[in-house]
Amino acid sequence: MQQSKYLKWFAVAATIGMLLILIGGALVTKTESGMGCGRSWPGCNGQLIPDEITKEVLIEFSHRLVTGSVGFLILILTIWSWKTMGHIRETKFLAIMAMFFLILQALIGAAQVLWGQGDFILALHFGISLLSFASVLLLTLLIFEVDRKFDSDKLRIGSKLKWHTVGVAIYSYIVVYTGALVRHTDSGLICADWPMCRNGAFSLPSNIYEWIQMGHRTAAALIFIWIAFIAWHAFKEYKDQRVLYYGWITAFIIVTLQVISGMIVVLTQLNLYFALLHSLLIALLFGLICYMVLLLFRSKK
């Protein structure tokens, strides 16, 4: 019992740590601090600990420290949960995925520092971190046995909800990628109006940056409509299954806040705090959708 208590607290710490990595990575990109430590990795400007601290150095070096520290947390969590909960079939898979994607995103970040990467490759960085976060989050939920609290082993999920859950999970990753592409191509302010690009009137994009910006807005609008439909379906058909009922209503609330924060980011000329909130909301939404996918494989046919 005592060991289980410590494992729960450790899992919570690892989950919060992964959120800090996601927000820290977004902060590095939005403040253009990626080269704060120059072309040195894992050191900073040729030193283990930089002696000259600028804003860019502080942001980039802090992000590296957090990533390294959380990496050790996740490694310990992986081994600990494997030994303690290895009999639960999802445990080993989630533990491996959490560690694998954390290492992969660190390597992509290192490659960017040492050699530079194209914008379309860099846009994968946030999405890969998101997969690691989702794996840690789901592993934490397993440790807390949320599924027993909501009786997920007794769930009856119809084929319609199953297909929509898997579909929106895959599509949400596409939306994440388009959003990351907006950041890495500096397309955030190419369209100063919202929801249209210029003067509130519809017109086709005239360059690649407008295509990226408006492509992301279109993708975000579609996922908003899709999740609204799923939430409506859950409201009608799954009131007796609380985890599905409240889960999809919560997802709709988060995606609504996500759209609003995205609008405010544009109208405030990329306000840093709203931009970071935008990244946090997509992390929470993606994690929740992944949990709904997990429930599909734990439910009865």
Secondary structure, DSSP 8 states (H G I E B T S, - for coil): -HHHHHHHHHHHHHHHHHHHHHHHHHHHHHTT-TTTTTT-SSSBTTBSS-SS--HHHHHHHHHHHHHHHHHHHHHHHHHHHHHHHTTSHHHHHHHHHHHHHHHHHHHHHHHHHHT---HHHHHHHHHHHHHHHHHHHHHHHHHTTHHHHTTGGG-B--HHHHHHHHHHHHHHHHHHHHHHHHHHTT-TTS--SSSSSBTTB-----SHHHHHHHHHHHHHHHHHHHHHHHHHHHHHH-TT-HHHHHHHHHHHHHHHHHHHHHHHHHHTTS-HHHHHHHHHHHHHHHHHHHHHHHHHHHSB-
